[in-house]
């Protein structure tokens, strides 16, 4: 007992001195993780939603660039809210959820959208794919159990995040063209084949929730270009550096005027000689990516099904197919392993809670957690 009291005292002493720093930080994370999720879900529940299924034409002669035009048509819904509306009322720019779903071997493409924006989405699709079929359907997630995992069902899921900074693009559709024949390789074909191969009772859900961003986001991301180009301003240390210089040279100050430290100006070679070929390609790709409209994006993948026949090899196959969008010189999509993975302290209860959280967020089309920024070209791919 005395040992526990000593441990408690050892924690209490620094806390009593630093509570004014610790508590605001703790409240901030509580506010960010719990309150924002709550108010945004509450706002979302007040909106009228519908789910539409899109059946593309059997013969698709147009490439992914056409999808870029569809996403561009959705940029116009962007709205900027003030702090009161965003953080207290939970208001947000309109969202669209694009979902590729494999239900026991049947492949479907769904879009969840507000009813007021349904005509906008359908007109954009029909304009590019006149032969497409679009129909309003019941939300397919209602056919699943309300709580998963349970006695009969299991799931594995993860958010998808980027390995590098948002402005650095992933491999886009223009890189999928064969050098010899010039034929366009369909980046989605491997996913469709995988989803179609699922046995009955096994399901794969791939969700991309997007919300258009205002143009101001590019100004923040331009810092990466400036850093690569060596245009970032170097600080000389300000007045603190000058005071330190006076103290360290105080004796010499008695015999002569005080001289402040001066930043040495280094002569650098021109940019084209300082960057490697890979860095030049990366810088060019970033500049091109920043020149396009972009969306705040939340990507989720869930593999779920009856425990009898549940095979994690299906999930591994999905991430194998995802590798085709990776470019080692640019950016990569990868799973956020913290979502359904636990290794220490109450592993099973924590793992069950993580699985249920990502499942509930999928059903609500929630954008909570880590998000990425993708351009219309990346989304089209």
NORMOCOR-V935420 format. One line per field, one symbol per residue. psi: psi as a letter, one per 40 degrees, with the letter a starting at -180 (. if undefined). burial: I if it has 24 or more other C-alpha atoms within 12 Angstrom, else O. A space follows every 10 residues. Layout:
psi->???
burial->???
This chain:
psi->dddddddddd dddddddede dddddddddd dddddddddd dddddeihii hihhhiidhh eiaedddddd ddeedeehih iiddddddee iiiiihhhhh hhgfehhihi hhiideeddd ddddddddgd eihhihiihd eeeiidhhia ddiiihiiih iidaiddhii hideeehhdd dehhhheedd dddddeehii ehihhhhhhi hiiidddddd eeddddddef eihhheeadd ddddddddfd deddeiihhi hhhhhhhiii ddediidddd ddddddddde eiiiihhhhi hhhiaidheh hedddddddd dddeeihdeb iihiigeedf hhdihfdddd dddddddddd dddefifiah iihhiddddd .
burial->OOOOOOOOOO OOOOOOOOOO OOOOOOOOOO OOOOOIIIII IOIIOOOOII IIIIIOOOOO OOIIOIIIII IIIIIIIIOO OOOOOOOOOI IIIIIIIIII IIIIOOIIII IIIIOOIIOO IIOIIOOIIO OOOIOOOOOI IOOIOOIIIO OOIIIIIIII IIOOIIIIII IIIOIIOOOO OOOIOIIIOO IIOIIIOIOO IIIIIIIIII IIIOOOOIOO OIOIIOOOIO OOOOOOOOOO OOOOOOOOOO OOOOOOOOOO OOOOOOOOOO OOOOOOOOOO OIIOIIIOII OIIIIIIIII IIIIIIOOOI OOOIIOOIIO IIOIIIIOII IIIIIIOOII IOOOOOOOOO IIIIIIIIII IIIIIIIIII IIIIIIIIII I
